């Protein structure tokens, strides 16, 4: 009877045990599932294009949005491989976005053949140069169709070239006349040399902080451009490197060039026709040929230059200081020029106006000339090696409105260092204006012809055709 009474209790106990075991099993399984999900696989998944067991390809350098490192476009930066396509590729990518930037990284040398980087771009664009760009070293390796310039920017607006890097034109082979002429005879190249960095038909251009060295021809050129700022750059080539102007302006307006060092084999700054509203200040110039307006009017061409200010300049060991040079037979107007606060040291001729400019052994005498007026020289001091002032104006179109104020120029090494008495004196020919002391040498005081009641020169010299050729 006891066994029968206890059977329902035993059955209930067994049922409870079975249910408990089932619940524990379920909880254990779910726990294992969640535990597995918390772990990442030890080995990365391989794409279909990456063989299993092979290392994954190295990624390109990281690029922030809008910043394009030329290495990301295949540039090697070893100074030997041709990185031209990489530079063009980075430019095109940056040009398509507003505020794009091309980066030339530090510590690398990128060999780049002649390229044209063309706009217009979507917005402002920056070329950040921290490394070195190298031009082709051998003349024969330059494409015959690309000898006008090395790095050419065309139709670009709001562009900045900046950084602590260098553009190296490697122009020594071009300067060696024996090598150059030999290769011309072998028909390697046509008779021209490239400019290192050129801007054509561009506006709001800034170039700052970079170095440009050893260009085959001109180092930095602005052509048909508007709104140019050059600040804190270094230009360097040997004194005997021919025609290696530092900065060349042509048909370019609204320019400021400041706080820069320029040493070259020609003009530190050359201002050509079509240029106006140019301000040059705090420049260290030399060696070279000084700061020049011109040459203008070659081959009877029309020249127009106006509103130029050159001030706070140091010039040493140069052919000229500040000068204006025009060819006989030209037409046009040069007006409203001011040269002030110029320190010269061992400069051959510190102040010069030459309306008989000729780069040949002999040039044909012609009556027509570019008109020069409104030129002020103020506080020009230092030393000269040939002649203090040489102002040689046209017989038919004299210079007018010339002012010489506070000019103090002494011969380097003293008077005994000059060969003739004439070299000690200021020379002025057919130029009208006024002088104001102090004046050293004293011959400056009677160098210019005085104005009369009819103006700075006789009315018979007035030719209205000059003013009509240039915009007012």
Beta strands, then each sheet from edge to edge (+ up, - down):
strand 1: 67-69
strand 2: 78-82
strand 3: 100-104
strand 4: 109-111
strand 5: 115-118
strand 6: 125-129
strand 7: 132-134
strand 8: 149-154
strand 9: 157-162
strand 10: 166-168
strand 11: 195-200
strand 12: 203-208
strand 13: 211-213
strand 14: 220-223
strand 15: 226-231
strand 16: 234-236
strand 17: 247-250
strand 18: 253-263
strand 19: 269-271
strand 20: 275-285
strand 21: 291-296
strand 22: 302-316
strand 23: 320-326
strand 24: 331-354
strand 25: 371-392
strand 26: 399-411
strand 27: 427-429
strand 28: 431-440
sheet 1: 1+ 3+ 6+ 9+ 12+ 15+ 18+ 16+ 13+ 10+ 7+ 4+ 2+
sheet 2: 1+ 3+ 6+ 9+ 12+ 15+ 18+ 20+ 22+ 24+ 23+ 21+ 19+ 17+ 14+ 11+ 8+ 5+
sheet 3: 1+ 3+ 6+ 9+ 12+ 15+ 18+ 20+ 22+ 24+ 25+ 26+ 28+
sheet 4: 1+ 3+ 6+ 9+ 12+ 15+ 18+ 20+ 22+ 24+ 25+ 27+
end
